[in-house]
Amino acid sequence: MRNDMVPFRLPPLRSLLAPLTGLTLFLAVWQGVASQIDTTLGKFPGPVETWQQFTNLIEEYQQEKIREQKFYERQRIRNEKKLQENPNAEIVWREYRGMPTFFDKIRRSLITVASGFLLGSLIAIPVGLLIGISKTAYSAINPIIQVLKPISPLAWLPLVTIVISAVYESESPLFDKAYLTSMFVVMLCSLWPTIINTAAGVGSVTRDMQNVSRVLRLSPLTHLRKIVLPCTIPSMFTGLRISLGIAWMVLIAAEMLAQNPGLGKFVWDEFQNGSSQSLARIMVAVVTIGIIGFLLDRLMLLAQRWVSWDKTATLR
């Protein structure tokens, strides 16, 4: 064995015991409180009922996939038979139009939030760098940021809906309007933490680093790339993490109102359904939203660790 190889070590028991204890206590409190709440649809769902509905949603997904496979198999057999009778026959392949499952809606939500967040970041990072470097740009843009930053997504949603309905007209649209509405609302609400934290990161560049740049006579672009960006990345990623969390929260409300077929619409549909299983299915969605939000935050930490000199970022 090479001497420079680091042996694999299991995490200490104490580091596992604390979160397991916290999770167990949370589940116990959840079950105890849920058993005391009666609603018009029955008892409020506890962990057991929520898990049962989650397994039901998995079964629904599997059954839908089987139906999809059978649909394409029937279509294949029909087309083969048609070609045997007439080799020059025109073959038409139709897309399966089944009901979207819970996991299809998760995928839709992730695509929407990723699109809105990335579009917002492409705008926010350059603006943050600009107002951090230029006092004139800061004086001009900061009042606009402070006015737009507190606006609720519920206020943006009708405006975005009206604009997209008026501007986005096509006989064969590449994207549906519900997706675009949700994406732009997410973008508008997730810009501000990244802008503010990026500007703050630029302000953290020390005078010594600025003097080094002057002594070396670095060009503005080289100064930005070699001096400003490395010092700004930790603050920038703090803003990106906050922005992603806001984007994920805003998305659920936007999907409810825009009827974008994601997790938000799933929650709204179950609320409107009002069946005996609806509460537990909503709780499945709530827990899923929380877990995905946590995983997205960990993903941003990994990205920060990859691009930053600060390799302890994932430990915080």
Residue pairs with C-beta under 8 A, 6 or more apart in sequence:
27 47
30 46
30 47
31 46
31 47
31 48
33 44
34 43
34 44
34 45
34 46
35 43
35 44
35 46
37 43
37 44
38 44
39 279
41 274
41 275
41 276
41 278
41 279
42 276
42 279
43 49
44 279
45 53
45 279
45 280
45 283
49 280
49 283
50 280
50 283
50 284
50 287
52 280
53 277
53 280
53 281
53 283
53 284
54 284
56 277
57 101
57 102
57 103
57 281
57 284
60 101
60 102
61 101
61 102
61 103
61 104
64 98
64 99
64 101
67 98
68 96
68 98
71 96
71 98
72 96
75 93
75 94
79 91
79 92
79 93
82 89
82 91
83 89
83 91
100 108
100 261
102 266
102 284
102 285
104 261
105 261
105 262
105 263
105 265
105 266
106 262
106 263
106 288
106 292
108 179
108 260
108 261
108 262
109 251
109 252
109 255
109 262
109 263
109 264
109 292
110 292
112 179
112 182
112 183
112 186
112 251
112 255
112 260
112 262
113 186
113 244
113 247
113 248
113 251
113 296
115 183
115 186
116 182
116 183
116 184
116 185
116 186
116 187
116 190
116 247
116 251
117 186
117 187
117 190
117 243
117 244
117 247
119 183
119 187
120 186
120 187
120 188
120 190
120 191
120 194
120 243
120 247
121 194
121 240
121 243
123 187
123 191
124 190
124 191
124 192
124 194
124 195
124 198
124 239
124 243
125 194
125 198
125 236
127 141
127 191
127 195
127 198
128 194
128 195
128 196
128 197
128 198
128 199
128 201
128 202
128 236
128 239
129 198
129 199
129 202
129 224
129 228
129 232
130 137
130 141
131 137
131 138
131 141
131 142
131 195
131 199
132 138
132 198
132 199
132 200
132 201
132 202
132 203
132 228
132 232
133 202
133 224
133 228
138 199
145 192
145 195
145 196
148 188
148 192
149 192
151 188
151 189
153 185
153 186
153 188
153 189
153 250
153 253
153 254
154 253
154 257
156 185
156 188
156 189
157 181
157 185
157 254
157 257
157 258
160 181
160 184
160 185
160 188
161 177
161 181
161 258
164 177
164 180
164 181
164 184
165 177
168 177
168 180
178 258
178 259
178 260
178 261
179 260
181 254
181 258
181 260
182 251
182 254
182 255
182 258
182 260
182 262
182 264
185 250
185 254
185 258
186 247
186 250
186 251
186 254
189 246
189 247
189 250
190 243
190 244
190 246
190 247
190 250
191 243
192 243
193 239
193 240
193 242
193 243
193 246
194 236
194 239
194 240
194 242
194 243
195 239
196 239
197 235
197 236
197 238
197 239
197 240
197 242
198 232
198 235
198 236
198 239
200 235
201 231
201 232
201 233
201 234
201 235
201 236
202 228
202 231
202 232
204 231
204 232
204 235
205 227
205 228
205 231
205 232
206 231
209 227
209 231
210 227
212 227
213 223
213 226
213 227
218 226
218 227
230 309
233 304
233 307
233 308
233 309
233 310
234 304
234 308
234 310
234 313
237 300
237 303
237 304
237 308
237 313
240 300
241 297
241 300
241 301
241 304
244 296
244 297
244 300
245 293
245 296
245 297
248 289
248 292
248 293
248 296
249 293
251 262
251 263
251 264
252 262
252 263
252 264
252 267
252 289
253 264
254 260
254 264
255 261
255 262
255 263
255 264
255 265
255 268
256 264
256 265
256 267
256 268
259 265
259 268
263 285
263 288
263 289
266 281
266 285
267 282
267 285
267 286
270 278
270 281
270 282
270 285
271 278
271 282
298 314
301 313
301 314
301 316
302 314
304 310
304 313
304 314
305 311
305 313
305 314
